[in-house]
Amino acid sequence: MPPGRLLPSLVLALFGLALAAVPGPTSWPAPPFSAERLDRPGAVLDLAETLGRRPVVLNFWASWCVPCRVEAPVLRDAERRYRGRVLFVGVNLQDTRKGAEAFLETFFWTFPNVRDPRGAVARRYRVGGIPTTVFIDAGGRVVRVWTGPLDPERLEAFLRALIGTPEG
């Protein structure tokens, strides 16, 4: 292969490997974490207290992420409909505190949000871009990872599958 074509081929191969690393239909144990809460200064969210007790939706976002801003009202509305049945947790990734707090106020998010300033939580959940939403079942297993903004219909279908509610 000519040297000029080697680099693009290598990049495509690495991209394919990266996609293969994202879990598909199989599940894997959700890693517990503790992180500083944005919505309650001085408080810490310990995910281990919830894992294995009820379904969890982790949404990785940043205030500077345009698709995150598009998705924000969709998550807010879904969290209100599923409150008490599913715990939604926002994970603010590599952002400023001021930007993150303004985002929460702009979109009226009332569910727990934590800071991940160095991306440690994101790495544990194999996040390759934002927004990414991770669906964890009541048994504490990651059952779906969605990268990109969620629309209301897709999120509703994923949530119904997560809690075992038939379509209809």
Secondary structure, 3 states (H helix, E strand, C coil): CCHHHHHHHHHHHHHHHHHHHCCCCCCEECCCCEEEECCCCCCEEEHHHCCCCCCEEEEEECCCCHHHHHHHHHHHHHHHHHCCCCEEEEEEECCCHHHHHHHHHHHCCCCCEEEECCCHHHHHCCCCCCCEEEEECCCCEEEEEEECCCCHHHHHHHHHHHHCCCCC
